[in-house]
Amino acid sequence: MAPHAIWGGPDGRRLAWLKACLFVLSLLPFARLLGFAALDRLGANPVEFITRNSGDWTLYFLCLTLAVTPLRKLLTWNWLIKLRRMLGLFMFFYGAVHFMTFLWFDHFFDVGEMLADVVKRPFITVGFVAFLLLVPLAVTSSNRMVKFLGGKNWRRLHQLIYVIAPLAILHFWWMKAGKHDFFQPIMFGLTIALLLALRIYWRVGADRGKAVAQ
């Protein structure tokens, strides 16, 4: 029996509750950071703790965002697409926390010093570029912006995720390379590579189908 025959998906009210629960759950890692800060439980190096934690959650939400399309296709749960925007925005949110920790606590809003660090340290350069590329995706996430740009242009812009994801993994890999700790980068890299490969496979298949139909 097909998955959609088992559960046809939530109605409007249940979907609203699902979104509300997802929103609260997505905020829990940030609430945990705030709680640890209030209780002075961020360890001997609070800046490093916040930086690593927010960076990890940025990657978690990147994986979740990329997983929506494969899960929707494999399970035929089309309603999952309604959760993708929120997941993508939380990816940007934790990326912004990650970046602000670097700018605020590491450099105390000294933009010149920050840019010098970006140029000097390759893993920071790559992470900085990935974050900058995330900004237009977050800014254009609303329905109004989709209408303003047009569906085709909007989709073309959001294909930047195929650039952002490898840059994020490279940033994480180079950051961990100093400690020769590659387990997490490999796990994240394999997960994201699989999710991107599935998306590309289906996109190429769809394009071929259109070409044949024409």
Secondary structure, DSSP 8 states (H G I E B T S, - for coil): --HHHH-----HHHHHHHHHHHHHHHHHHHHHHHHHHHTT-S-S-HHHHHHHHHHHHHHHHHHHHHHHHHHHHHHT-GGGHHHHHHHHHHHHHHHHHHHHIIIIIITTT-HHHHHHHHHH-HHHHHHHHHHHHHHHHHHT-SHHHHHHH-HHHHHHHHTTHHHHHHHHHHHHHHHHHTTT--HHHHHHHHHHHHHHHHHHHHHHHHHHHHHHH-
